[in-house]
Amino acid sequence: MGGRGGSIKMTGGMVVGDSNFKGKVSNIRGLGTVKEEQVYKELKQGVSRYHVVMGVRQREVKVGDLANNVNGVHVTSNGKSEMIVLNSKVFDLPKKEIAARVNKAYESGWSSKTKKPLQHTITHELAHATWNSHLNGVQQIAAGKEIRALYNKWDRDARKKGYGQYARQDVNEFWAETVTKAIHGNSDKYTRKVKYIAKKYKL
């Protein structure tokens, strides 16, 4: 299936950074251009739900062609969140096909399971836009210390449930997957903590 991507840096049209995505982002267009109206509505609901739960403003969300088999990426430029780009090869598909793709990642144990598979990617990337290790804002740097401490505690916790392998990749993916689980999945002490951190540091 490939990963969903993660926080990345863009130089020219080339993308480099801490995710498994290395390639070009091209043909960037507005979110409203996705082919299926139901998919568009679901994605907009994901953005709205993120705002309600995390108290974070809407970020720049686009659709584009991604060179790898990923669902989406977040682009960081000069230490600031630039945009989220969802893969048009995925999100121009019918709703059932997108859900099947994400459910496959749940079943394989790669992704942290949620109740909203179609909103998983956009929520994951919104979480990267709220915090990741490339962002150099005062609040993000301050929050990073607490997020890293939480990640280390989580990583040592053999009793945690409902998390996929993707969250183990690094602190950035831990944050994005745990926030996604906090919004669309079952609550636990880690999901409650990431919501608390986002509000505490006004991310």
TORKOL-4160 file (C-alpha; in steps of 0.2 Angstrom, whole numbers, padded with zeros to 4 digits, m for minus):
203
<pt num="1" X="0000" Y="0000" Z="0000"/>
<pt num="2" X="0014" Y="0012" Z="0004"/>
<pt num="3" X="0014" Y="0025" Z="0018"/>
<pt num="4" X="0003" Y="0041" Z="0019"/>
<pt num="5" X="0018" Y="0052" Z="0018"/>
<pt num="6" X="0022" Y="0064" Z="0032"/>
<pt num="7" X="0030" Y="0081" Z="0036"/>
<pt num="8" X="0042" Y="0086" Z="0021"/>
<pt num="9" X="0052" Y="0100" Z="0015"/>
<pt num="10" X="0050" Y="0106" Z="m0003"/>
<pt num="11" X="0064" Y="0113" Z="m0013"/>
<pt num="12" X="0059" Y="0118" Z="m0030"/>
<pt num="13" X="0047" Y="0104" Z="m0035"/>
<pt num="14" X="0057" Y="0091" Z="m0026"/>
<pt num="15" X="0051" Y="0085" Z="m0010"/>
<pt num="16" X="0064" Y="0079" Z="0003"/>
<pt num="17" X="0063" Y="0076" Z="0022"/>
<pt num="18" X="0058" Y="0065" Z="0036"/>
<pt num="19" X="0045" Y="0055" Z="0028"/>
<pt num="20" X="0046" Y="0040" Z="0016"/>
<pt num="21" X="0040" Y="0051" Z="0002"/>
<pt num="22" X="0054" Y="0057" Z="m0009"/>
<pt num="23" X="0048" Y="0064" Z="m0026"/>
<pt num="24" X="0039" Y="0078" Z="m0034"/>
<pt num="25" X="0022" Y="0086" Z="m0030"/>
<pt num="26" X="0014" Y="0093" Z="m0046"/>
<pt num="27" X="m0002" Y="0099" Z="m0053"/>
<pt num="28" X="m0008" Y="0106" Z="m0037"/>
<pt num="29" X="m0026" Y="0111" Z="m0037"/>
<pt num="30" X="m0040" Y="0115" Z="m0025"/>
<pt num="31" X="m0049" Y="0103" Z="m0013"/>
<pt num="32" X="m0065" Y="0106" Z="m0022"/>
<pt num="33" X="m0059" Y="0099" Z="m0038"/>
<pt num="34" X="m0059" Y="0081" Z="m0032"/>
<pt num="35" X="m0070" Y="0071" Z="m0043"/>
<pt num="36" X="m0083" Y="0063" Z="m0031"/>
<pt num="37" X="m0095" Y="0075" Z="m0022"/>
<pt num="38" X="m0096" Y="0062" Z="m0007"/>
<pt num="39" X="m0077" Y="0062" Z="m0006"/>
<pt num="40" X="m0076" Y="0081" Z="m0005"/>
<pt num="41" X="m0090" Y="0082" Z="0008"/>
<pt num="42" X="m0081" Y="0069" Z="0019"/>
<pt num="43" X="m0064" Y="0078" Z="0017"/>
<pt num="44" X="m0072" Y="0094" Z="0022"/>
<pt num="45" X="m0080" Y="0086" Z="0037"/>
<pt num="46" X="m0063" Y="0080" Z="0042"/>
<pt num="47" X="m0056" Y="0098" Z="0042"/>
<pt num="48" X="m0071" Y="0104" Z="0052"/>
<pt num="49" X="m0070" Y="0090" Z="0065"/>
<pt num="50" X="m0051" Y="0094" Z="0067"/>
<pt num="51" X="m0055" Y="0112" Z="0070"/>
<pt num="52" X="m0069" Y="0107" Z="0083"/>
<pt num="53" X="m0058" Y="0094" Z="0093"/>
<pt num="54" X="m0041" Y="0102" Z="0092"/>
<pt num="55" X="m0046" Y="0120" Z="0092"/>
<pt num="56" X="m0034" Y="0123" Z="0077"/>
<pt num="57" X="m0038" Y="0134" Z="0062"/>
<pt num="58" X="m0040" Y="0126" Z="0045"/>
<pt num="59" X="m0024" Y="0124" Z="0035"/>
<pt num="60" X="m0021" Y="0125" Z="0016"/>
<pt num="61" X="m0027" Y="0109" Z="0009"/>
<pt num="62" X="m0024" Y="0104" Z="m0009"/>
<pt num="63" X="m0025" Y="0090" Z="m0021"/>
<pt num="64" X="m0010" Y="0085" Z="m0032"/>
<pt num="65" X="0000" Y="0072" Z="m0041"/>
<pt num="66" X="0012" Y="0064" Z="m0029"/>
<pt num="67" X="0026" Y="0053" Z="m0036"/>
<pt num="68" X="0025" Y="0039" Z="m0024"/>
<pt num="69" X="0011" Y="0028" Z="m0018"/>
<pt num="70" X="0006" Y="0039" Z="m0003"/>
<pt num="71" X="m0011" Y="0046" Z="0001"/>
<pt num="72" X="m0005" Y="0063" Z="0006"/>
<pt num="73" X="0009" Y="0074" Z="0012"/>
<pt num="74" X="0012" Y="0089" Z="0022"/>
<pt num="75" X="0024" Y="0102" Z="0016"/>
<pt num="76" X="0035" Y="0113" Z="0027"/>
<pt num="77" X="0044" Y="0128" Z="0020"/>
<pt num="78" X="0056" Y="0138" Z="0030"/>
<pt num="79" X="0050" Y="0131" Z="0047"/>
<pt num="80" X="0032" Y="0135" Z="0043"/>
<pt num="81" X="0017" Y="0125" Z="0038"/>
<pt num="82" X="0015" Y="0127" Z="0019"/>
<pt num="83" X="0001" Y="0116" Z="0013"/>
<pt num="84" X="m0006" Y="0098" Z="0014"/>
<pt num="85" X="m0007" Y="0089" Z="m0003"/>
<pt num="86" X="m0019" Y="0074" Z="m0005"/>
<pt num="87" X="m0014" Y="0062" Z="m0019"/>
<pt num="88" X="m0026" Y="0064" Z="m0033"/>
<pt num="89" X="m0023" Y="0046" Z="m0038"/>
<pt num="90" X="m0031" Y="0041" Z="m0022"/>
<pt num="91" X="m0044" Y="0055" Z="m0018"/>
<pt num="92" X="m0051" Y="0055" Z="m0036"/>
<pt num="93" X="m0057" Y="0037" Z="m0033"/>
<pt num="94" X="m0074" Y="0033" Z="m0028"/>
<pt num="95" X="m0078" Y="0034" Z="m0009"/>
<pt num="96" X="m0078" Y="0015" Z="m0007"/>
<pt num="97" X="m0061" Y="0012" Z="m0015"/>
<pt num="98" X="m0053" Y="0025" Z="m0004"/>
<pt num="99" X="m0061" Y="0017" Z="0012"/>
<pt num="100" X="m0055" Y="0000" Z="0006"/>
<pt num="101" X="m0037" Y="0007" Z="0004"/>
<pt num="102" X="m0037" Y="0014" Z="0022"/>
<pt num="103" X="m0046" Y="m0001" Z="0029"/>
<pt num="104" X="m0032" Y="m0012" Z="0021"/>
<pt num="105" X="m0019" Y="m0002" Z="0031"/>
<pt num="106" X="m0029" Y="m0005" Z="0047"/>
<pt num="107" X="m0031" Y="m0023" Z="0044"/>
<pt num="108" X="m0012" Y="m0025" Z="0041"/>
<pt num="109" X="m0008" Y="m0016" Z="0057"/>
<pt num="110" X="0001" Y="m0002" Z="0048"/>
<pt num="111" X="m0011" Y="0012" Z="0053"/>
<pt num="112" X="m0019" Y="0016" Z="0069"/>
<pt num="113" X="m0037" Y="0011" Z="0068"/>
<pt num="114" X="m0051" Y="0024" Z="0068"/>
<pt num="115" X="m0070" Y="0025" Z="0064"/>
<pt num="116" X="m0068" Y="0037" Z="0049"/>
<pt num="117" X="m0056" Y="0029" Z="0036"/>
<pt num="118" X="m0060" Y="0042" Z="0023"/>
<pt num="119" X="m0055" Y="0056" Z="0035"/>
<pt num="120" X="m0040" Y="0047" Z="0042"/>
<pt num="121" X="m0027" Y="0055" Z="0029"/>
<pt num="122" X="m0033" Y="0073" Z="0030"/>
<pt num="123" X="m0033" Y="0072" Z="0049"/>
<pt num="124" X="m0016" Y="0064" Z="0049"/>
<pt num="125" X="m0009" Y="0078" Z="0038"/>
<pt num="126" X="m0018" Y="0092" Z="0048"/>
<pt num="127" X="m0009" Y="0085" Z="0063"/>
<pt num="128" X="0008" Y="0087" Z="0054"/>
<pt num="129" X="0003" Y="0105" Z="0050"/>
<pt num="130" X="m0001" Y="0108" Z="0068"/>
<pt num="131" X="0016" Y="0101" Z="0075"/>
<pt num="132" X="0031" Y="0092" Z="0067"/>
<pt num="133" X="0049" Y="0093" Z="0071"/>
<pt num="134" X="0052" Y="0105" Z="0055"/>
<pt num="135" X="0041" Y="0119" Z="0062"/>
<pt num="136" X="0051" Y="0132" Z="0071"/>
<pt num="137" X="0037" Y="0143" Z="0079"/>
<pt num="138" X="0040" Y="0147" Z="0097"/>
<pt num="139" X="0024" Y="0137" Z="0102"/>
<pt num="140" X="0030" Y="0122" Z="0091"/>
<pt num="141" X="0047" Y="0122" Z="0099"/>
<pt num="142" X="0040" Y="0123" Z="0116"/>
<pt num="143" X="0027" Y="0109" Z="0113"/>
<pt num="144" X="0041" Y="0098" Z="0105"/>
<pt num="145" X="0049" Y="0094" Z="0122"/>
<pt num="146" X="0032" Y="0088" Z="0129"/>
<pt num="147" X="0028" Y="0078" Z="0114"/>
<pt num="148" X="0045" Y="0070" Z="0113"/>
<pt num="149" X="0043" Y="0065" Z="0132"/>
<pt num="150" X="0026" Y="0058" Z="0128"/>
<pt num="151" X="0032" Y="0048" Z="0113"/>
<pt num="152" X="0046" Y="0040" Z="0123"/>
<pt num="153" X="0033" Y="0035" Z="0137"/>
<pt num="154" X="0021" Y="0029" Z="0124"/>
<pt num="155" X="0035" Y="0019" Z="0115"/>
<pt num="156" X="0039" Y="0010" Z="0131"/>
<pt num="157" X="0021" Y="0006" Z="0135"/>
<pt num="158" X="0018" Y="m0013" Z="0131"/>
<pt num="159" X="0000" Y="m0011" Z="0136"/>
<pt num="160" X="m0006" Y="0002" Z="0124"/>
<pt num="161" X="m0019" Y="m0003" Z="0111"/>
<pt num="162" X="m0026" Y="0002" Z="0094"/>
<pt num="163" X="m0010" Y="0009" Z="0087"/>
<pt num="164" X="m0002" Y="0004" Z="0071"/>
<pt num="165" X="0016" Y="0002" Z="0066"/>
<pt num="166" X="0016" Y="0019" Z="0057"/>
<pt num="167" X="0015" Y="0028" Z="0074"/>
<pt num="168" X="0032" Y="0020" Z="0078"/>
<pt num="169" X="0042" Y="0027" Z="0064"/>
<pt num="170" X="0047" Y="0043" Z="0073"/>
<pt num="171" X="0040" Y="0057" Z="0085"/>
<pt num="172" X="0031" Y="0065" Z="0070"/>
<pt num="173" X="0021" Y="0050" Z="0065"/>
<pt num="174" X="0017" Y="0046" Z="0083"/>
<pt num="175" X="0010" Y="0064" Z="0084"/>
<pt num="176" X="0000" Y="0063" Z="0068"/>
<pt num="177" X="m0007" Y="0045" Z="0071"/>
<pt num="178" X="m0011" Y="0049" Z="0090"/>
<pt num="179" X="m0020" Y="0065" Z="0085"/>
<pt num="180" X="m0030" Y="0055" Z="0072"/>
<pt num="181" X="m0035" Y="0042" Z="0084"/>
<pt num="182" X="m0040" Y="0056" Z="0096"/>
<pt num="183" X="m0052" Y="0063" Z="0084"/>
<pt num="184" X="m0059" Y="0048" Z="0076"/>
<pt num="185" X="m0054" Y="0033" Z="0086"/>
<pt num="186" X="m0055" Y="0026" Z="0104"/>
<pt num="187" X="m0049" Y="0038" Z="0118"/>
<pt num="188" X="m0035" Y="0033" Z="0130"/>
<pt num="189" X="m0022" Y="0043" Z="0140"/>
<pt num="190" X="m0011" Y="0047" Z="0125"/>
<pt num="191" X="m0025" Y="0054" Z="0114"/>
<pt num="192" X="m0031" Y="0064" Z="0129"/>
<pt num="193" X="m0013" Y="0071" Z="0131"/>
<pt num="194" X="m0011" Y="0076" Z="0113"/>
<pt num="195" X="m0027" Y="0086" Z="0113"/>
<pt num="196" X="m0021" Y="0094" Z="0130"/>
<pt num="197" X="m0004" Y="0099" Z="0122"/>
<pt num="198" X="m0012" Y="0106" Z="0107"/>
<pt num="199" X="m0023" Y="0118" Z="0117"/>
<pt num="200" X="m0009" Y="0121" Z="0131"/>
<pt num="201" X="0003" Y="0128" Z="0118"/>
<pt num="202" X="m0010" Y="0135" Z="0106"/>
<pt num="203" X="m0003" Y="0126" Z="0091"/>
